Amino acid sequence: MSATAVGGNAAALAGASVIVTRPVGGGDALKRRILNLGGRALSLPGSSLRALVDTPALRAQLRAARDADRVIFSSPAAVRFAFALWPALRFGRSTQVFGVGAATGRALSRLGMVNAVTPSRQDSEGLLALPQLKQLRGLRVALIGAPGGRELLPQSLIRRGAQLTRIGVYQRLPPRLNRRHFAAIETLSAPCFLLLSSEQTLANICHVLPADILARLHPVEVIASSARVAVAARECGFASVTLARSAASDDLIAAAIGALARHRL
């Protein structure tokens, strides 16, 4: 099912429960989409995002990034925290700005960077496929995001010859789940879908949830944003997994609608 078709049926998720695992405070728009499609939206945050401490060293890195040849924002959160730290941050005329995913591109556009480049594929692999990032020998590249996470992007940039500076502006922390979250899981009924957009989100959920609550979650069908997330979900004990085209909200919802349609056959 295409992303365009997602908004075409107001009852496309009727009777289904959909668990949103966006970071704390970040899933409201997605939950509204689910409700508008007739589904029941539940929140199970997979992480909590926190700004890193504003230090002279961090300011110096951002100042140097203004004149880099390439600047890459890894997520919408990277944009939000970088500009919260330094609202006047702007880049040189010759600097090319990139964002991982359409949502990151929109966040940059709202701040006036309408020429920021984003790939059609919503992940690091999509970004690395861009011709502007193929030959980087001797070029200064700033990667703005959170410490940790996948090493594919930074390591690939280094192998291509980039003089890479990694700038952490926020950190991902495990969520603080409480009895309210546990009670929602205990009352789940099929059909139910768990939207997962990263391996770290899955790892946090599997680590934070008590064993008996996690066992209640295992029968839920996972909507995985990538093959890597799908493999990790199966390793964590989820038997039913559907692969979405990407981590974009449209693609996750479209995959859930498709899975629900198969349940109804």
Secondary structure, 3 states (H helix, E strand, C coil): CCHHHHCCCCCCCCCCEEEECCCCCCCHHHHHHHHHCCCEEEECCCCEEEECCCCHHHHHHHHHHCCCCEEEECCHHHHHHHHHHCCCCCCCCCCEEEECCHHHHHHHHHCCCCCCECCCCCCHHHHHCCHHHCCCCCCEEEEEECCCCCCHHHHHHHHCCCEEEEEECEEEECCCCCHHHHHHHHCCCCCEEEEECCHHHHHHHHHHCCHHHHHHHCCCEEEECCHHHHHHHHHCCCCCEEECCCCCHHHHHHHHHHHHHHHHC
